[in-house]
Amino acid sequence: MLAALLAAWLSLTSVAVAAPTAEACTRDFLKAQADAYLAAQTAGKADGLKASSSVTYTQNFKEASVATGILATPLKIDFNRTIYDTTQCATFSEIVVADSAKPYVLGTQLRFTDGVLSKIETLITTKGDWLFNVAGTLRYAKQESWPEIPEGKRDTRAVIQAAGDAYLDLFNDKNVKVPWGNPCARLEGGSYVQPSCNVGVPSGIKNSNRRYVIDEVLGTVDIFFSFAGADPDSHEFRVENGKLRFVHTMTVMK
């Protein structure tokens, strides 16, 4: 009798373990969802996105409609790079559209809840935005190498985030110690600053409302924030051995 009860208990336990309540947030899952987003933006149709019926969609930090926003506009993507955050179940994609008539550099953070897309935040920069030059952005972004970092050499999430935060904190506090890499290259609009990123950093600027996507495999963090508490901004940082190696920025001028 005891043996029968034990067998039944083990059977029920096995079923419970084999049936998770939510889809695991793996790197493969995030890659598939990011690919679906890029395909949707290319087609100008969001039908292929695995989105919640109550998905939040913003453009330049303002609520927008998927049906009428940039996601409903077909765009020929000339370059993209995506990072994957399995801890927060989020992605960030940098997108360059080098159409001479309607050029864009987009930055999009996607966030997922229980395997479903729950939030889309897109920054849209174009002519008139800070240092915007799509040809320069495309040229320099394509020439950089951001390979996966070998597992034994990867920085922790805390180290990667701290490097990005230190850079943004320097804008308001010149005593902050930033882990500058040597060399370090900054792609800002279409301008390219190298071999040092410690050039032209402004003063007296508080950068608030930060949202992060962190990828330890690529050593990268993207931060959405309000520049000087006002302008929608994205700064993406590549960190190698605890030091800043690349910085990509986009700032929407209101």
PANU-685828 format. One record per residue (C-alpha): residue in one letter; chain; x, y negated, z. Coordinates in nm, 4 decimals, m for minus. Example, Ala and Ser with C-alpha at 12.3 -4.5 7.8 and 13.67 -1.06 7.14 Angstrom:
2
site rest: a kette: A east: 1.2300 north: 0.4500 up: 0.7800
site rest: s kette: A east: 1.3670 north: 0.1060 up: 0.7140
! end
This chain:
254
site rest: m kette: A east: 0.0000 north: 0.0000 up: 0.0000
site rest: l kette: A east: 0.2786 north: m0.2407 up: 0.0972
site rest: a kette: A east: 0.4657 north: m0.1583 up: m0.2239
site rest: a kette: A east: 0.1552 north: m0.2328 up: m0.4310
site rest: l kette: A east: 0.1007 north: m0.5680 up: m0.2590
site rest: l kette: A east: 0.4670 north: m0.6607 up: m0.3081
site rest: a kette: A east: 0.4490 north: m0.5717 up: m0.6784
site rest: a kette: A east: 0.1372 north: m0.7837 up: m0.7207
site rest: w kette: A east: 0.3015 north: m1.0788 up: m0.5436
site rest: l kette: A east: 0.6102 north: m1.0535 up: m0.7629
site rest: s kette: A east: 0.3914 north: m1.0430 up: m1.0738
site rest: l kette: A east: 0.2078 north: m1.3615 up: m0.9741
site rest: t kette: A east: 0.5346 north: m1.5334 up: m0.8841
site rest: s kette: A east: 0.6833 north: m1.4515 up: m1.2246
site rest: v kette: A east: 0.3817 north: m1.5982 up: m1.4008
site rest: a kette: A east: 0.4032 north: m1.9170 up: m1.1935
site rest: v kette: A east: 0.7725 north: m1.9642 up: m1.2651
site rest: a kette: A east: 0.7271 north: m1.9005 up: m1.6371
site rest: a kette: A east: 0.4550 north: m2.1645 up: m1.6745
site rest: p kette: A east: 0.5928 north: m2.5143 up: m1.5993
site rest: t kette: A east: 0.3382 north: m2.7900 up: m1.5532
site rest: a kette: A east: 0.5160 north: m3.0402 up: m1.7797
site rest: e kette: A east: 0.7435 north: m3.0259 up: m2.0811
site rest: a kette: A east: 1.1110 north: m3.0441 up: m1.9877
site rest: c kette: A east: 1.2866 north: m3.3599 up: m2.0980
site rest: t kette: A east: 1.5829 north: m3.2195 up: m2.2875
site rest: r kette: A east: 1.8224 north: m3.3853 up: m2.5265
site rest: d kette: A east: 1.6698 north: m3.1864 up: m2.8125
site rest: f kette: A east: 1.3224 north: m3.3082 up: m2.7160
site rest: l kette: A east: 1.4377 north: m3.6712 up: m2.7122
site rest: k kette: A east: 1.6185 north: m3.6332 up: m3.0447
site rest: a kette: A east: 1.3019 north: m3.4962 up: m3.2051
site rest: q kette: A east: 1.0914 north: m3.7815 up: m3.0658
site rest: a kette: A east: 1.3430 north: m4.0469 up: m3.1750
site rest: d kette: A east: 1.3486 north: m3.8936 up: m3.5245
site rest: a kette: A east: 0.9689 north: m3.9123 up: m3.5293
site rest: y kette: A east: 0.9839 north: m4.2793 up: m3.4303
site rest: l kette: A east: 1.2374 north: m4.3590 up: m3.7049
site rest: a kette: A east: 1.0215 north: m4.1758 up: m3.9586
site rest: a kette: A east: 0.7173 north: m4.3707 up: m3.8395
site rest: q kette: A east: 0.9006 north: m4.7014 up: m3.8748
site rest: t kette: A east: 1.0219 north: m4.6040 up: m4.2218
site rest: a kette: A east: 0.6694 north: m4.5154 up: m4.3326
site rest: g kette: A east: 0.4930 north: m4.7916 up: m4.1418
site rest: k kette: A east: 0.2647 north: m4.5298 up: m3.9868
site rest: a kette: A east: 0.2597 north: m4.4207 up: m3.6241
site rest: d kette: A east: 0.0523 north: m4.1066 up: m3.6877
site rest: g kette: A east: 0.3455 north: m3.8726 up: m3.6285
site rest: l kette: A east: 0.4268 north: m4.0030 up: m3.2816
site rest: k kette: A east: 0.3394 north: m3.7847 up: m2.9849
site rest: a kette: A east: 0.1921 north: m4.0802 up: m2.7984
site rest: s kette: A east: m0.0478 north: m4.1195 up: m2.5102
site rest: s kette: A east: m0.3864 north: m4.2682 up: m2.5929
site rest: s kette: A east: m0.2944 north: m4.5449 up: m2.3475
site rest: v kette: A east: 0.0613 north: m4.6018 up: m2.4737
site rest: t kette: A east: 0.2043 north: m4.9441 up: m2.3874
site rest: y kette: A east: 0.3491 north: m5.1301 up: m2.6873
site rest: t kette: A east: 0.5423 north: m5.4557 up: m2.6691
site rest: q kette: A east: 0.7320 north: m5.6739 up: m2.9144
site rest: n kette: A east: 0.9841 north: m5.9194 up: m2.7766
site rest: f kette: A east: 0.8461 north: m5.8463 up: m2.4290
site rest: k kette: A east: 0.4892 north: m5.9390 up: m2.5206
site rest: e kette: A east: 0.1988 north: m5.6964 up: m2.5494
site rest: a kette: A east: 0.1241 north: m5.6100 up: m2.9112
site rest: s kette: A east: m0.0808 north: m5.3715 up: m3.1219
site rest: v kette: A east: 0.0691 north: m5.0645 up: m3.2864
site rest: a kette: A east: m0.1777 north: m5.1133 up: m3.5709
site rest: t kette: A east: m0.0612 north: m5.4666 up: m3.6556
site rest: g kette: A east: 0.2946 north: m5.4830 up: m3.5181
site rest: i kette: A east: 0.6307 north: m5.4165 up: m3.6834
site rest: l kette: A east: 0.5693 north: m5.0429 up: m3.6459
site rest: a kette: A east: 0.2932 north: m5.0762 up: m3.9068
site rest: t kette: A east: 0.5381 north: m5.2307 up: m4.1557
site rest: p kette: A east: 0.7344 north: m4.9874 up: m4.3762
site rest: l kette: A east: 1.1063 north: m5.0615 up: m4.3416
site rest: k kette: A east: 1.4048 north: m4.9189 up: m4.5257
site rest: i kette: A east: 1.6510 north: m4.8371 up: m4.2469
site rest: d kette: A east: 2.0123 north: m4.8855 up: m4.3569
site rest: f kette: A east: 2.1703 north: m4.7889 up: m4.0239
site rest: n kette: A east: 2.0562 north: m4.6547 up: m3.6893
site rest: r kette: A east: 2.2111 north: m4.5208 up: m3.3725
site rest: t kette: A east: 2.0134 north: m4.3638 up: m3.0878
site rest: i kette: A east: 2.1063 north: m4.2786 up: m2.7291
site rest: y kette: A east: 1.9229 north: m4.0290 up: m2.5076
site rest: d kette: A east: 1.8460 north: m4.0511 up: m2.1354
site rest: t kette: A east: 1.7266 north: m3.7125 up: m2.0075
site rest: t kette: A east: 1.7093 north: m3.8364 up: m1.6472
site rest: q kette: A east: 1.4534 north: m4.1090 up: m1.7196
site rest: c kette: A east: 1.3182 north: m3.9360 up: m2.0328
site rest: a kette: A east: 1.3886 north: m4.2336 up: m2.2554
site rest: t kette: A east: 1.5690 north: m4.3313 up: m2.5750
site rest: f kette: A east: 1.7134 north: m4.6462 up: m2.7275
site rest: s kette: A east: 1.7515 north: m4.6947 up: m3.1028
site rest: e kette: A east: 1.9449 north: m4.9706 up: m3.2752
site rest: i kette: A east: 1.8066 north: m5.0230 up: m3.6277
site rest: v kette: A east: 1.9478 north: m5.2344 up: m3.9098
site rest: v kette: A east: 1.7284 north: m5.3293 up: m4.2073
site rest: a kette: A east: 1.9485 north: m5.5045 up: m4.4633
site rest: d kette: A east: 1.6665 north: m5.6260 up: m4.6898
site rest: s kette: A east: 1.7800 north: m5.9674 up: m4.8179
site rest: a kette: A east: 1.4215 north: m6.0953 up: m4.8233
site rest: k kette: A east: 1.3143 north: m5.9639 up: m4.4816
site rest: p kette: A east: 1.6199 north: m5.8581 up: m4.2821
site rest: y kette: A east: 1.5871 north: m5.7231 up: m3.9305
site rest: v kette: A east: 1.7946 north: m5.5824 up: m3.6490
site rest: l kette: A east: 1.5635 north: m5.3967 up: m3.4116
site rest: g kette: A east: 1.6201 north: m5.2458 up: m3.0720
site rest: t kette: A east: 1.3597 north: m5.0032 up: m2.9379
site rest: q kette: A east: 1.3313 north: m4.8296 up: m2.6030
site rest: l kette: A east: 1.0928 north: m4.5329 up: m2.5911
site rest: r kette: A east: 0.9789 north: m4.3842 up: m2.2599
site rest: f kette: A east: 0.8032 north: m4.0509 up: m2.2086
site rest: t kette: A east: 0.5829 north: m3.9195 up: m1.9288
site rest: d kette: A east: 0.5084 north: m3.5462 up: m1.9050
site rest: g kette: A east: 0.6257 north: m3.4930 up: m2.2626
site rest: v kette: A east: 0.4144 north: m3.7743 up: m2.4085
site rest: l kette: A east: 0.5254 north: m4.1151 up: m2.5348
site rest: s kette: A east: 0.3958 north: m4.3632 up: m2.2785
site rest: k kette: A east: 0.5828 north: m4.6871 up: m2.3585
site rest: i kette: A east: 0.7364 north: m4.8503 up: m2.6666
site rest: e kette: A east: 0.9356 north: m5.1709 up: m2.6261
site rest: t kette: A east: 1.0814 north: m5.3268 up: m2.9404
site rest: l kette: A east: 1.3050 north: m5.6281 up: m2.9815
site rest: i kette: A east: 1.2870 north: m5.7849 up: m3.3278
site rest: t kette: A east: 1.5671 north: m6.0143 up: m3.4401
site rest: t kette: A east: 1.5761 north: m6.1813 up: m3.7801
site rest: k kette: A east: 1.6783 north: m6.5058 up: m3.9513
site rest: g kette: A east: 1.6976 north: m6.7881 up: m3.6978
site rest: d kette: A east: 1.7799 north: m6.5692 up: m3.4002
site rest: w kette: A east: 2.1112 north: m6.5969 up: m3.2159
site rest: l kette: A east: 2.4042 north: m6.5558 up: m3.4615
site rest: f kette: A east: 2.1847 north: m6.3369 up: m3.6830
site rest: n kette: A east: 2.3659 north: m6.2012 up: m3.9872
site rest: v kette: A east: 2.2399 north: m5.8637 up: m4.1018
site rest: a kette: A east: 2.5290 north: m5.8023 up: m4.3427
site rest: g kette: A east: 2.7799 north: m5.8504 up: m4.0630
site rest: t kette: A east: 2.5819 north: m5.6319 up: m3.8251
site rest: l kette: A east: 2.5598 north: m5.3515 up: m4.0802
site rest: r kette: A east: 2.9271 north: m5.3730 up: m4.1719
site rest: y kette: A east: 3.0663 north: m5.3623 up: m3.8205
site rest: a kette: A east: 2.8146 north: m5.1189 up: m3.6723
site rest: k kette: A east: 2.8892 north: m4.8646 up: m3.9451
site rest: q kette: A east: 3.2652 north: m4.8826 up: m3.9011
site rest: e kette: A east: 3.2622 north: m4.8102 up: m3.5272
site rest: s kette: A east: 3.3023 north: m4.4563 up: m3.3894
site rest: w kette: A east: 3.0819 north: m4.3532 up: m3.0975
site rest: p kette: A east: 3.1386 north: m3.9751 up: m3.0724
site rest: e kette: A east: 3.0142 north: m3.7553 up: m2.7910
site rest: i kette: A east: 3.2495 north: m3.7676 up: m2.4944
site rest: p kette: A east: 3.3930 north: m3.4301 up: m2.3829
site rest: e kette: A east: 3.2116 north: m3.3089 up: m2.0723
site rest: g kette: A east: 3.5157 north: m3.3264 up: m1.8458
site rest: k kette: A east: 3.5822 north: m3.6898 up: m1.9399
site rest: r kette: A east: 3.2287 north: m3.8296 up: m1.9062
site rest: d kette: A east: 3.1599 north: m4.1148 up: m1.6671
site rest: t kette: A east: 2.8670 north: m4.0876 up: m1.4269
site rest: r kette: A east: 2.5411 north: m4.2730 up: m1.4805
site rest: a kette: A east: 2.6322 north: m4.5019 up: m1.1915
site rest: v kette: A east: 2.9679 north: m4.5964 up: m1.3447
site rest: i kette: A east: 2.8164 north: m4.6611 up: m1.6881
site rest: q kette: A east: 2.5340 north: m4.8758 up: m1.5500
site rest: a kette: A east: 2.7704 north: m5.0661 up: m1.3200
site rest: a kette: A east: 2.9914 north: m5.1600 up: m1.6164
site rest: g kette: A east: 2.6940 north: m5.3074 up: m1.8029
site rest: d kette: A east: 2.5596 north: m5.4824 up: m1.4940
site rest: a kette: A east: 2.9010 north: m5.6346 up: m1.4187
site rest: y kette: A east: 2.9153 north: m5.7843 up: m1.7690
site rest: l kette: A east: 2.5686 north: m5.9397 up: m1.7312
site rest: d kette: A east: 2.6389 north: m6.0550 up: m1.3738
site rest: l kette: A east: 2.9526 north: m6.2358 up: m1.4925
site rest: f kette: A east: 2.7274 north: m6.4847 up: m1.6719
site rest: n kette: A east: 2.6269 north: m6.6243 up: m1.3334
site rest: d kette: A east: 2.9227 north: m6.5325 up: m1.1118
site rest: k kette: A east: 3.2760 north: m6.5653 up: m1.2425
site rest: n kette: A east: 3.4075 north: m6.3690 up: m0.9431
site rest: v kette: A east: 3.2502 north: m6.0464 up: m1.0687
site rest: k kette: A east: 3.5090 north: m5.7865 up: m1.1690
site rest: v kette: A east: 3.4254 north: m5.6496 up: m1.5137
site rest: p kette: A east: 3.5939 north: m5.3246 up: m1.6261
site rest: w kette: A east: 3.7252 north: m5.4667 up: m1.9525
site rest: g kette: A east: 3.8591 north: m5.2150 up: m2.1981
site rest: n kette: A east: 4.1630 north: m5.2826 up: m2.4145
site rest: p kette: A east: 4.0704 north: m5.3029 up: m2.6932
site rest: c kette: A east: 3.7045 north: m5.4026 up: m2.6649
site rest: a kette: A east: 3.4851 north: m5.5197 up: m2.9524
site rest: r kette: A east: 3.1610 north: m5.7196 up: m2.9247
site rest: l kette: A east: 2.9070 north: m5.7254 up: m3.2064
site rest: e kette: A east: 2.6914 north: m6.0317 up: m3.1391
site rest: g kette: A east: 2.4345 north: m6.1075 up: m3.4034
site rest: g kette: A east: 2.6592 north: m6.0567 up: m3.7049
site rest: s kette: A east: 2.9795 north: m6.1905 up: m3.5490
site rest: y kette: A east: 3.2546 north: m5.9548 up: m3.4356
site rest: v kette: A east: 3.4762 north: m6.0436 up: m3.1410
site rest: q kette: A east: 3.7881 north: m5.8342 up: m3.0807
site rest: p kette: A east: 4.0267 north: m5.7113 up: m2.9398
site rest: s kette: A east: 3.8897 north: m5.8639 up: m2.6169
site rest: c kette: A east: 3.5237 north: m5.8909 up: m2.5113
site rest: n kette: A east: 3.6140 north: m6.1428 up: m2.2401
site rest: v kette: A east: 3.5649 north: m6.4346 up: m2.4782
site rest: g kette: A east: 3.2857 north: m6.6906 up: m2.4871
site rest: v kette: A east: 3.0957 north: m6.5535 up: m2.1856
site rest: p kette: A east: 2.8598 north: m6.8329 up: m2.0699
site rest: s kette: A east: 2.8260 north: m6.9685 up: m1.7163
site rest: g kette: A east: 2.5296 north: m7.0428 up: m1.4909
site rest: i kette: A east: 2.3042 north: m6.7869 up: m1.6594
site rest: k kette: A east: 2.0902 north: m6.5437 up: m1.4576
site rest: n kette: A east: 1.9879 north: m6.2311 up: m1.6473
site rest: s kette: A east: 1.6752 north: m6.0782 up: m1.4937
site rest: n kette: A east: 1.4139 north: m5.8053 up: m1.5376
site rest: r kette: A east: 1.6599 north: m5.5334 up: m1.6449
site rest: r kette: A east: 1.5465 north: m5.1981 up: m1.7896
site rest: y kette: A east: 1.8023 north: m4.9294 up: m1.8607
site rest: v kette: A east: 1.8516 north: m4.6347 up: m2.0930
site rest: i kette: A east: 2.1674 north: m4.4412 up: m1.9994
site rest: d kette: A east: 2.3365 north: m4.1642 up: m2.1981
site rest: e kette: A east: 2.6321 north: m3.9976 up: m2.0245
site rest: v kette: A east: 2.7118 north: m3.7859 up: m2.3313
site rest: l kette: A east: 2.7732 north: m4.0994 up: m2.5411
site rest: g kette: A east: 2.8960 north: m4.3058 up: m2.2457
site rest: t kette: A east: 2.6377 north: m4.5693 up: m2.3254
site rest: v kette: A east: 2.3812 north: m4.7872 up: m2.1524
site rest: d kette: A east: 2.1307 north: m5.0181 up: m2.3175
site rest: i kette: A east: 1.9822 north: m5.2927 up: m2.1031
site rest: f kette: A east: 1.6704 north: m5.4883 up: m2.1940
site rest: f kette: A east: 1.6518 north: m5.8103 up: m1.9916
site rest: s kette: A east: 1.5422 north: m6.1731 up: m1.9968
site rest: f kette: A east: 1.8403 north: m6.3913 up: m2.0886
site rest: a kette: A east: 1.8435 north: m6.6914 up: m1.8548
site rest: g kette: A east: 1.5074 north: m6.5615 up: m1.7336
site rest: a kette: A east: 1.3461 north: m6.6424 up: m2.0682
site rest: d kette: A east: 1.4774 north: m6.5043 up: m2.3994
site rest: p kette: A east: 1.4239 north: m6.1335 up: m2.4792
site rest: d kette: A east: 1.7654 north: m5.9688 up: m2.5005
site rest: s kette: A east: 1.9334 north: m5.6313 up: m2.5448
site rest: h kette: A east: 2.2941 north: m5.5550 up: m2.4558
site rest: e kette: A east: 2.4220 north: m5.2076 up: m2.5352
site rest: f kette: A east: 2.7548 north: m5.0967 up: m2.3862
site rest: r kette: A east: 2.9831 north: m4.8077 up: m2.4789
site rest: v kette: A east: 3.1978 north: m4.7104 up: m2.1787
site rest: e kette: A east: 3.5069 north: m4.4915 up: m2.2072
site rest: n kette: A east: 3.7059 north: m4.3857 up: m1.8987
site rest: g kette: A east: 3.5122 north: m4.6397 up: m1.6943
site rest: k kette: A east: 3.6055 north: m4.9281 up: m1.9263
site rest: l kette: A east: 3.3980 north: m5.1299 up: m2.1738
site rest: r kette: A east: 3.4863 north: m5.0325 up: m2.5301
site rest: f kette: A east: 3.1995 north: m5.1705 up: m2.7425
site rest: v kette: A east: 2.9230 north: m5.4238 up: m2.6747
site rest: h kette: A east: 2.6254 north: m5.4776 up: m2.9086
site rest: t kette: A east: 2.3931 north: m5.7684 up: m2.8423
site rest: m kette: A east: 2.0673 north: m5.9011 up: m2.9854
site rest: t kette: A east: 1.8915 north: m6.2105 up: m2.8577
site rest: v kette: A east: 1.5493 north: m6.3364 up: m2.9670
site rest: m kette: A east: 1.5371 north: m6.7156 up: m2.9802
site rest: k kette: A east: 1.1923 north: m6.8312 up: m2.8732
! end
